[in-house]
Amino acid sequence: MQALRVSSSLPLVWMSVPASPTLRWVTAALLFAAAGLCVVVPFVSATLLTIAVGAVAVVAGISQVLRLTGEAELKGKIFRLLSGLLYLGGGIWVLAFPVDSEVSLTLFVGFLLAFEGVMELAAAATGAGPARGLVLIDGIVTAILGGMLIAEWPSDSVWAIGTLFGIGLAFSAINLISAPAPASNG
């Protein structure tokens, strides 16, 4: 769940909205279809997401190692090399053992959601504005969800990540449909 920004008078856009109503509905339909698949087969979607995280880590590791030549000092090169090797090692581990990595990823997501929920609650407590109630509800729901993932770990690892991703895709589709049409440049 994303926090609402209430301190600015500029609109906050989380995703680009197609100007064409047809493209908007087609995109929303594809998001709903992907969301449905993620919820129906959460283990498959969670495993694919875990593999994607591993692949991104491998690419990041290669990038860090390739950037060694840009470091002037030996200490900088050592730290960049260690960082790159950590990314590479972690990414290769995730790619080699995606199901085991999925279990760890579920615990990480649980802690991440719990932390985000507490931060949302703090934002609601310190903020004032029309969306304060929504931020408060967002914080409560996010913190409870994170706590539930942590409390039920590792038994929830088989379904949690895929189901949560599917629900996120469904909300993205709803946001896409309900977002105001972009103003034309003309």
Residue pairs with C-beta under 8 A, 6 or more apart in sequence:
1 116
1 120
1 138
1 141
1 142
2 14
2 138
3 119
3 120
3 123
3 135
3 138
4 12
4 131
4 134
4 135
4 138
5 12
6 127
6 129
6 130
6 131
6 132
6 135
7 127
7 129
13 179
14 175
15 172
15 175
15 176
15 179
17 24
17 176
17 179
17 180
17 181
17 182
18 24
18 27
19 181
19 182
19 184
21 181
24 176
24 177
25 177
27 173
27 176
28 173
28 174
28 176
28 177
29 173
31 169
31 170
31 172
31 173
31 176
32 169
32 170
32 173
34 166
34 169
35 166
35 167
35 168
35 169
35 170
35 173
36 166
37 45
37 166
38 45
38 162
38 163
38 165
38 166
38 169
39 162
39 163
39 166
39 167
41 162
42 158
42 159
42 160
42 161
42 162
42 163
42 166
43 158
43 159
43 162
44 162
45 161
45 162
45 165
45 166
46 102
46 105
46 106
46 157
46 158
46 159
46 160
46 161
46 162
46 165
47 98
47 99
47 102
47 162
49 105
49 161
49 162
49 165
50 94
50 98
50 99
50 101
50 102
50 105
50 161
51 94
51 95
51 98
53 94
53 101
53 105
54 90
54 91
54 92
54 93
54 94
54 95
54 98
54 101
55 91
55 95
56 91
57 87
57 88
57 90
57 91
57 94
58 87
58 88
58 91
58 92
58 95
59 91
60 84
60 87
60 91
61 84
61 85
61 86
61 87
61 88
61 89
61 90
61 91
62 84
62 88
63 84
64 80
64 81
64 83
64 84
64 87
65 80
65 81
65 84
65 85
65 88
67 80
67 84
68 77
68 80
68 81
68 84
71 77
71 80
93 101
94 101
102 157
102 161
103 153
103 154
103 157
105 161
106 149
106 153
106 154
106 156
106 157
106 160
106 161
107 149
107 150
107 153
107 154
107 157
109 146
109 149
109 160
109 161
109 164
110 146
110 147
110 148
110 149
110 150
110 153
111 146
111 150
112 146
113 142
113 143
113 145
113 146
113 149
114 142
114 143
114 146
114 147
114 149
114 150
115 146
116 142
116 143
116 146
117 138
117 139
117 140
117 141
117 142
117 143
117 144
117 145
117 146
118 139
118 143
119 139
120 135
120 136
120 138
120 139
120 142
120 143
121 136
121 139
121 140
121 143
122 139
123 135
123 139
124 132
124 133
124 135
124 136
124 139
127 135
145 164
148 156
149 156
149 160
152 160
